[in-house]
Amino acid sequence: MVLSSADYLRSFTSMMIPSHQKILIITAPSGAGKTSITRHLLKTYSGKLEFSISAATRQSRGSEKHGVDYYFISQEEFNLKIQQEEFVEWEMVYEGKYYGTLKTELQRIWNKGKIPVLDIDVKGAIHVQQQFPDSTLSIFIEPPSVDELKKRLLSRGTETEQSLNARVGKAAYELSFNHSFNHILINADLEKAFVEASEIVQPFID
């Protein structure tokens, strides 16, 4: 039987992070600019930060590659990894679509002397932060408004009416958790958001 993520969270306490092993969490509703800001930070601080590759049960899109953008695995394999307690966090982000952060992925990056950057869902981000409050820095990327978020999602040209409504509804709910994170960054202008994100992260990685 597969544990719920709430039950599974109790098992995380066995994974203790030494004080010198940090985690940077970037989270946001879909369409807020999280990916762009994450890429900027990874490029700016390439010697200190490394992208933590999430596991996902969805199919790859476009030029996405296994082991680079995501670890694309079946739902059966994902469930097995849950049972074997191989995730730091995992969530069913959308119906039937599971995402999670593998413990081995964090260790892979720490072994290189770098800080993992987790670009993850809001609930997953809260789970990680609850486990390791003294080892994480979390940034919540917020759009100027839900209407602006909807415009950004529409501009992608990849959403159906149903998926758009689902994402906008989920985003409105996720915005209510913005106070749960160390910093709130309102992304009204991407270039200014890049500067603000760098100013937040610099003291943490030094």
N, C-alpha and C positions, 0 to 999 in steps of 0.2 A: 504493500500500500504506500502511495506517495504522500509524504508529509506536506501540510500546508506550509507556506513560507513563515507564518507566525510561529508554528511549532518548531520549524527548522531553525529559527533564529536562536532558540535556546541552546542549540548544539554549537553555536559559533564561539562561545566563551572559551572553548578548548584551544582556539587558535590565537595565541598571544603574539602581539607584534612588539619587538624590541623598540626602544625609544628612538633609535636612529633610523628606523624604517618607517617612512611617512607615506601617506596617501593623499593625493589631490583629487577632490571630487568636483566635477562640473555637471550640473543637472539643470533641467529646464523643461517646460512643456514643448512638445514638438512644434518647430517653426520659430522658436524664439532666438535662434542664432547660436545655439550651443556648439554645434559642430564647427562652425567657422571660428569661434573664439578658442575652442580646444586646439584646432590646427595652428592658430596663431601662437598660442603658448608653447606648443610642441616645437615649432620652428624657432621661436625666440630663445628657448631654453633647452635646445636639443641635447646639450651635454649633461643635463640634470633630470630631465623629464622623459618618460617614454609612455606611449599609448598602451593602455591595458585593453587587450582584445577580448571582447565579450563572446560568449557562446550564444548561439541563436538557433531556433528551430525553423525559422523561415527560409525561403529560397534566396539565393544571391540575386542581386539586382544589377543590371548593366555590367560595369567593369569590376564589380566587387570580387575579391579573391579570398578563398579560405586561408585562414592563418595570417591574413593581413588586415582585412576589414572586420571580419568575424570568424569564429570557429563555427562553421555551419554543420550542425549535427541533427539527427532525427529526434523526434519527440521521445521515442523509446530510449535512446541513449541519454537524452537529457534527464529523463525520469530516473534512470539507473544512477546517474551522477548525483542526483538529489539524495537517493537512498544511501549512497556511499559517502555522503557528506563532503563532496568535492567542491562545493560552491561557498564563496563568502556571502553572496547574496544572489537571489534569483526571483523573478516575477513573471507572471503571465501579463505582459504589457497590454496586449490586445487579445481578443478571443482566439485561443488556440496557438498563440505566438509567444513562446517563452524566451527570455533573455536572462543571462546570469554571468557573474564574474567568478572564474575558477581560482581556487587557492594557488594552484600551480602557476597561474599567470602572474599573480603578484610576486611569487617567489622568484620567478624567472627574471623579473625586472629588478627586484632587490639584489639578486645575485650579480647584476651588472653595476651595482652601486648607484642606481637611479631611483627616482620616485615614480610610482605608477600613477597615471592620469586616468581616472575612471569617468568616462562619458556615459552616464547611466540614467535610468528612469528615476523619478522623484522618490518613489517608495523604496527602491533599492538603495538610493543614496542615504535615505534616513536610516535604513538598517545598518549600513556600514558605519555611519557616524555614531550610532548608538553603541555599537560594539567597541569602537576605538576612538573615543572622544579626544584623547590626548595625542593622537597620531595623525589626525586628519585636518585638512583645510577644505571647507566646502563653499562653493559659489553657486548661487541660484541665479540663472539668467532669466530675466523677466521681459516680456514685450511691453511696449508702451500701453497697449490695450488689447483686449480680446479681438476687437474688430481688425486691428492691424495684424494680429496673428493670423486671422482668417485670410486676409489679403495675401500674406506671405505664403500660406499653404496653397492657395489658389494659383499663385504665380508659378508654382512648381510644375503644374500641369500633370501631376501624377495621381491626383485624388479623385475618387468617384464622389458623388453627392453623399452617399452613405458613409464612406470613410472620412470625408471632410467633417461631417457632423459629429462623428465619433471622436475625432481628434480635437475638435473645438470644445466639445463637452468635457472631455478628459482634461484639456488644458485649463479650463475654467475651474475645475476641481483642484488640480495640482497647484494653481496659483494661491490657494488658501493655505498651503504649507510653506510659503516663502520664508516665514519667520523661523522655520526649523533649522536654517542654515547660517553659517558664519557671516556670509556676505550676500547682499542682494545687488545685482548689477542690472540696471534697466538698459536694455539694448534698443535705444531710439536711433542712434547713429553708430554704425559698425566700427568705424575708425576710432571714435571716442571710446567705445566699449573695449577695443583692443588695448588702448592705453590704460584704462581703468583696471582691466583684468591683470595686466602686467604689474601694476602698482600693488595689487592685492597679493599676487603670488611671490613677488621678489623676496620679501622678508622671510617667507616660509621656507624657501628652497636654499637660502644662504646658510 
